[in-house]
Amino acid sequence: MKKTLSIVAIAAISTSASAFDYKLNLEGRADFNHLSSESTSNAGIETTNTSNGFMSSLIRLNMVGNINDQLTYRMRYRFNKEGANTTRDDSTTNLDYLYVDHKNSIFTTRFGKMNWAEAYGRESFISTTDLFVASDAYAAYNTGIGNYRFGAAATFTFLETQKLTIALSNPNAANTDTVGESNNKSIAYAAHYSAVLFDKMFQPTLSYTLAPQDGDSQATTPTTSQDYTMMAAGFRTETMGLIVDADWKQFNRKARTTTAGATDGKTSSIFANVSYTVNEQLSPFVQFVNDKFENSLANTTNNYKKNTYVGGVMWKPFTDTNFRYHLAYSNSKKKFDSSAAAVREVQDNKITFGMKIDI
């Protein structure tokens, strides 16, 4: 009897598996970091802080699959520490993706929770498990507009290798939903273009994102209505084991009113990543970011310029398994423009040793 039940169970599982073609994988990265930070105040006082520690940089479960020839889906859930939920989107913030793609002869539509990754430029096309520095424009976008949001998108493929995506979503509810949703009617808009040309020798990307944030007039201290925009332009080239990614991006915050004392701000970043595959196991790399922030106020003390350099190597002990070790050194120097700034200069030196697995 038990044997019969086992056979029935196996048959049921096999039937279910054949109905949905899917792939389930677990991705994680863990690091040991040594950080030394040196700060110089406007009084000329220098302070040095040093820290050591292990960190689980990323742990996430990813599932992609085909329902039929025209329907595909993706779900990704992360196990990192969860932030607060938002009002407009009632899903947990640990849920990155939960969307369905419907392909037809003209375009592909997407509906669900997604990430406008192309908005970041070429920086977004590199897995976060392979990045050792993030640009300030990238960080400002995530804070101001938000990275994972519910919405809809349509992607048009033309000339076989070129794509244009038009997307709509909620803006970042954490910036506006302080009382409720009665005054939050804005929708975020985006247009992204990417292409793969000349046998991967030239892969350009262009994007523009506009996310209006409605002020909440019902709050005791009303939030300021603002318009957030993000522009990015970049390219990738791949040849003979060499990969080069580079982009320019700019995040703008423009206040419609000054009810809450908000000001305009502009964060510009240049990002570059160069890696070379020596063989199937060894890949040295360098990464560079130039950041600049400008506030609209006269004689502001928070305008700054920052350069970050990273150099390292990735080693895969098993050529047939997506498991690797990495060792990287980074140096970052941030200098404020105004001599009245409380902190005039900050220099960080960081050594990272860790591993990544994607199975």
C-alpha positions in Angstrom: 0.0 0.0 0.0 2.8 2.4 1.0 4.6 1.6 -2.3 1.5 2.3 -4.3 1.0 5.7 -2.6 4.7 6.6 -3.2 4.2 5.8 -6.9 1.1 8.0 -7.1 2.9 10.8 -5.3 5.9 10.7 -7.7 3.5 10.6 -10.7 1.6 13.7 -9.3 4.9 15.6 -8.8 6.1 14.7 -12.3 2.8 15.8 -13.8 2.9 19.1 -11.9 6.6 19.7 -12.9 5.9 19.1 -16.6 3.1 21.7 -16.5 5.4 24.5 -15.3 9.0 24.8 -16.5 10.7 26.6 -13.6 14.1 27.2 -12.1 14.7 27.8 -8.4 18.0 29.1 -7.1 19.4 30.5 -3.9 21.9 33.3 -4.0 24.0 34.6 -1.2 27.1 36.6 -0.4 29.0 36.8 2.9 32.0 39.1 3.7 34.6 39.9 6.3 35.3 43.6 6.2 38.1 45.6 7.7 37.3 49.4 7.6 39.5 52.3 8.5 37.8 55.7 8.3 39.7 59.0 8.8 37.8 62.3 9.2 39.0 65.9 9.3 36.8 68.6 10.9 36.8 72.3 10.0 38.8 72.9 13.2 41.6 70.7 11.8 40.9 67.8 14.2 41.6 64.4 12.7 39.6 61.3 13.9 40.3 57.7 12.9 37.9 54.8 13.4 38.6 51.2 12.7 36.2 48.2 12.6 36.3 44.5 11.8 33.3 42.3 11.2 31.5 39.5 9.3 28.4 40.5 7.3 25.8 38.6 5.3 25.7 41.0 2.5 22.9 39.3 0.6 20.6 36.2 0.9 17.8 35.8 -1.5 15.7 33.1 -3.1 14.9 33.5 -6.8 12.3 31.6 -9.0 11.7 32.0 -12.7 9.5 29.9 -14.9 7.3 29.4 -18.0 3.6 28.9 -17.7 3.2 28.5 -21.4 4.9 29.8 -24.6 3.6 33.3 -23.9 3.5 33.6 -20.1 6.5 33.7 -17.8 6.9 34.7 -14.2 9.5 35.6 -11.6 9.6 35.8 -7.9 12.5 36.9 -5.7 12.5 37.1 -1.9 15.3 38.3 0.2 16.1 37.3 3.8 18.0 40.4 4.7 16.7 42.6 7.5 13.3 44.0 6.6 12.3 47.7 6.6 8.9 49.2 7.3 6.0 48.4 4.9 4.5 51.2 2.9 0.9 52.2 2.5 0.2 52.0 -1.2 2.1 48.8 -1.6 1.0 46.3 1.1 3.6 43.6 0.2 6.5 43.0 2.4 9.6 45.0 1.5 11.5 41.8 1.5 9.7 40.8 -1.7 11.7 42.1 -4.6 9.9 40.6 -7.6 6.5 39.0 -8.2 5.4 39.6 -11.7 4.1 38.0 -14.9 5.3 38.7 -18.4 2.9 38.2 -21.3 4.5 38.1 -24.7 2.7 38.7 -28.0 3.8 39.4 -31.5 4.3 43.2 -30.9 5.5 43.6 -27.3 5.8 42.1 -23.8 3.7 43.4 -21.0 4.7 43.0 -17.4 2.4 43.4 -14.3 3.4 43.1 -10.7 6.2 44.0 -8.3 9.3 44.8 -10.3 12.5 46.9 -10.3 13.3 49.6 -12.9 16.9 48.4 -12.9 17.7 50.1 -16.2 17.1 53.5 -14.5 20.5 53.2 -12.9 22.5 52.9 -16.1 25.1 50.1 -16.7 25.7 49.9 -12.9 22.3 48.2 -12.6 23.2 45.5 -15.1 25.8 44.1 -12.8 24.6 41.9 -10.0 24.8 43.5 -6.5 26.8 40.4 -5.4 29.5 41.6 -7.8 29.5 45.2 -6.8 31.9 46.6 -4.2 30.9 50.2 -4.4 27.6 51.9 -5.3 27.3 55.4 -6.7 25.6 58.2 -4.7 23.2 58.8 -7.6 22.2 55.1 -7.3 21.7 55.5 -3.6 19.7 58.7 -4.0 17.4 57.0 -6.5 16.7 54.2 -4.1 16.0 56.6 -1.2 13.9 59.1 -3.3 12.1 57.0 -5.8 12.5 53.5 -4.4 13.8 50.4 -6.1 11.1 47.6 -5.9 7.5 48.8 -6.6 4.3 47.5 -8.0 3.4 48.7 -11.5 3.1 47.8 -15.2 5.5 47.9 -18.1 5.6 47.3 -21.9 8.7 46.3 -23.7 9.0 46.6 -27.5 11.8 44.7 -29.3 12.8 46.0 -32.7 15.7 45.2 -35.1 16.1 42.0 -33.1 18.7 43.4 -30.6 17.1 46.7 -29.4 14.6 47.2 -26.7 12.4 50.1 -25.5 10.5 49.8 -22.2 7.8 52.2 -21.0 6.9 51.7 -17.4 4.4 53.0 -14.8 4.4 52.4 -11.0 3.7 53.9 -7.6 6.3 56.4 -6.5 8.0 55.9 -3.2 5.2 55.8 -0.7 7.5 56.1 2.2 8.1 59.8 1.2 4.4 60.7 1.0 2.1 58.4 2.8 2.5 59.9 6.2 -1.3 60.1 6.9 -3.1 58.2 4.2 -3.6 57.9 0.5 -6.3 60.5 0.0 -3.8 63.0 -1.5 -1.4 60.7 -3.1 -2.4 60.4 -6.7 0.9 60.6 -8.5 2.3 57.8 -10.7 6.0 57.4 -11.6 6.9 57.2 -15.3 10.0 55.8 -17.0 11.4 55.1 -20.4 14.4 52.8 -20.9 16.4 51.9 -24.1 19.0 49.2 -24.4 20.7 47.4 -27.3 23.3 44.7 -28.1 25.2 45.7 -31.2 28.2 44.4 -33.2 28.4 41.0 -31.5 28.3 42.5 -28.0 31.1 45.0 -28.8 28.7 48.0 -28.1 25.8 47.8 -25.7 24.3 51.2 -25.1 21.7 52.1 -22.5 19.6 55.3 -22.0 16.9 56.0 -19.4 14.7 58.7 -18.0 12.5 58.4 -14.9 10.1 60.9 -13.4 8.5 60.3 -10.0 6.3 63.1 -8.6 5.8 63.1 -4.9 2.5 64.6 -3.7 2.6 66.6 -0.5 0.4 65.3 2.3 -1.7 68.4 3.3 -3.5 66.5 6.0 -0.4 66.0 8.1 0.4 68.3 11.1 3.6 69.3 9.4 2.9 68.9 5.6 5.5 67.1 3.5 6.8 69.1 0.6 5.6 68.3 -2.9 8.6 67.3 -4.9 9.6 66.0 -8.4 12.3 63.4 -8.5 14.0 62.7 -11.8 16.7 60.3 -12.9 18.7 60.3 -16.1 21.3 57.7 -17.1 23.4 57.0 -20.2 26.0 54.2 -20.5 27.4 51.4 -22.4 29.1 47.9 -22.1 31.6 46.3 -24.3 32.6 42.6 -24.3 35.6 41.2 -26.2 38.2 38.4 -25.6 37.4 38.0 -21.9 37.4 41.8 -21.3 34.2 43.5 -20.0 33.9 47.2 -19.6 30.8 48.9 -18.1 30.6 52.7 -17.9 27.8 55.2 -17.3 26.8 58.7 -16.3 23.7 59.3 -14.2 22.1 62.2 -12.4 19.4 62.2 -9.8 17.5 65.5 -9.3 15.2 66.5 -6.4 13.1 69.6 -7.1 10.7 71.0 -4.6 7.4 72.4 -5.8 6.9 74.4 -2.5 8.9 75.1 0.6 6.2 74.2 3.1 8.5 71.8 4.9 11.7 73.6 4.1 12.8 71.3 1.3 15.4 72.4 -1.2 16.5 71.3 -4.6 19.4 68.9 -4.9 21.4 67.3 -7.7 23.5 64.2 -7.4 25.7 63.3 -10.4 27.8 60.1 -10.7 30.2 58.5 -13.1 30.6 54.7 -12.7 33.0 52.3 -14.4 33.7 48.6 -14.0 36.5 46.7 -15.8 37.0 43.0 -15.5 39.1 40.5 -17.3 38.7 36.7 -17.3 42.2 35.2 -17.2 40.8 31.7 -17.3 37.7 29.8 -16.2 38.7 30.4 -12.5 40.4 33.8 -12.2 39.0 37.3 -12.9 40.7 40.4 -11.7 38.6 43.7 -11.7 38.7 47.4 -11.0 35.7 49.7 -10.2 35.6 53.5 -10.0 32.9 56.0 -9.0 33.0 59.8 -9.1 30.2 61.4 -7.2 29.1 65.1 -6.9 26.3 66.7 -4.9 25.0 70.2 -5.3 22.4 71.9 -3.2 20.3 74.8 -4.4 21.0 76.9 -1.3 23.7 79.6 -1.4 26.9 78.9 0.6 25.6 75.5 1.5 27.9 73.3 3.6 26.8 69.9 2.3 28.0 70.2 -1.3 30.8 67.7 -1.9 32.9 65.7 -4.4 33.9 62.1 -3.9 36.1 59.6 -5.7 36.1 55.8 -4.9 38.6 53.3 -6.3 38.2 49.5 -6.0 40.6 46.7 -7.1 40.2 43.0 -6.5 40.1 39.5 -7.8 37.4 36.7 -8.0 38.4 33.1 -7.9 36.1 30.1 -8.8 37.6 26.8 -7.4 35.0 24.8 -9.4 34.4 25.6 -13.0 31.1 23.9 -13.2 29.6 25.5 -10.0 28.6 29.1 -9.5 30.7 29.5 -6.3 33.5 31.9 -5.8 35.8 33.7 -3.4 36.6 37.4 -3.7 39.2 39.8 -2.3 38.9 43.5 -2.8 40.5 46.8 -1.6 38.7 50.1 -1.8 39.7 53.7 -1.1 37.2 56.5 -1.0 37.8 60.2 -0.4 34.9 62.6 0.1 35.7 66.4 0.3 33.1 69.0 1.1 33.3 72.3 -0.9 32.6 74.7 2.0 35.2 75.5 4.6 32.3 75.9 7.1 31.3 72.3 6.8 31.5 70.5 10.1 33.4 67.7 8.5 35.8 68.9 5.7 37.1 65.5 4.4 36.4 61.8 5.0 38.7 59.0 3.7 37.7 55.4 3.9 40.0 52.4 3.3 38.3 49.0 3.2 39.4 45.4 2.7 36.7 42.8 1.8 37.2 39.1 1.7 34.2 36.8 1.2 32.3 34.3 -0.9 29.3 34.2 -3.2 27.2 31.2 -4.1 24.3 31.0 -6.6 22.9 27.5 -6.9 
